[in-house]
Amino acid sequence: MYSYEFRAVGYPVRVYSGRDALGNLPAELKRQGARRAFIVCGRTVSRRTPLVGRLRELLGRQCAGVFDEIDKDSTLASVLRARDAARDAMADLIIAVGAGSVIQAARIVVILLAETRPVAELVTRYPENAPAVSPRLDAPKLPIINVLTAPTTAQNRGGSGAKDEGSDHRLEFFDPKTRPAAIFWDADALLTAPLSLARTTAVSVFWRAVMNLGATDMNPLVEGDRLQAFRLARHALEQVTDPNDPAPRLDLCAAAFLQNREADDGGSMFAKHWVGRVTYAFATALFNTHPEVGQGEASSALTGTVMRALGGRNLPEMVRVAQALDVWDPAWPAEQAPRRAADALDAIFRGVGMPARVGELGIPPDSAERILAHALKNFNADPGREFARERDGLLALLRSCW
């Protein structure tokens, strides 16, 4: 049944998609009143693809400079260097070129350019036995334009995370004024992504689409967003590694955008079921503690085992997941849903060359304790602090994923 009690919020953004979408960039800068656009990206984009050179040509004298050393997982150290470079360049607009890490980093850059308080006073705080507290960041922020090289749910958000080597969890920033003014899904830009990146991001978008379809109380706007995101992601998953066809990557960008929009339309993270929450916490901890592992690989390696173990806690949700995957008959008992859905997902992941066990990633089993310690600090997945009460059981489950 639908839930008709909800709040939906819309934010202004322009999306430019398709062949030569970047040709609209100069007009977008004019619309924003910008004269000194500063590009933020990673080394691979700037040094192994022609994309930054293309942007420089489009921008001409309006290009104030490039910072191309954003690290994987948006390390705080690289973000601080980017902030300093943008300040020295007197930037009046930031162009983020890349996928999740770079786009999140750009948001933090504009926060740190505008706010004068120490970093520790700008991040979300998680007091014991109390709700999270995100400080108000009232200073005006520079406009941001996101140029995607891979689909990502980071593309149209106001929150960002940074990896701080001195902390046992990610630093989280939130400011709705850092949502982008424009997003570019340029076909040629998307085809610059290595096939491995295209695949891991495709699995990440698909994984979230599957988890979110488990909700039993969606409002009609959220259901529409989620069904279309799933349809696009499922169709594109097996085709995204074609190096010459941008269509699957464009479909995945649209699916990820819809996943952003469903949150604005009143959707909740992972439909509140244990499988989605625990897998997300484990996977995030895994790829943060082992940077050589991608988010998609981490999710695919964990999902089946977690679903078989914890799916029984949310049987109606698991039935919906099995239905979405076309492996369900209403005559079957609900208790079969977790296994049938898990088997189907393992087959899908293996079919696109992804692991279905953590052992396939080359991660040593003695990493489990460290991974769990990080997972227990994932406050997005566990806002009610339920995981700590089940630490021993979660550790046993994590070890069984090998």
Secondary structure by P-SEA (a helix, b strand, c coil): cccccbbbbbbbbbbbbccccccaaaaaaaaacccbbbbbbccccccccaaaaaaaaaaccccccccccccccccaaaaaaaaaaaaaacccbbbbccccaaaaaaaaaaaaacccccccccccccccccccccccccccccbbbbbccccccccccccbbbbbccccbbbbbbbcccccccccccccccccccaaaaaaaaaaaaaaaaaaaccccccaaaaaaaaaaaaaaaaacccccccccaaaaaaaaaaaaaaaaaaaaccccccccaaaaaaaaaaaaaaaacccccaaaaaaaccaaaaaacccccaaaaaaaaaaaccccccccccaaaaaaaaaaaaaaaaaccccccccccccccaaaaaaaaaaaccccccccccccaaaaaaaaaaacc
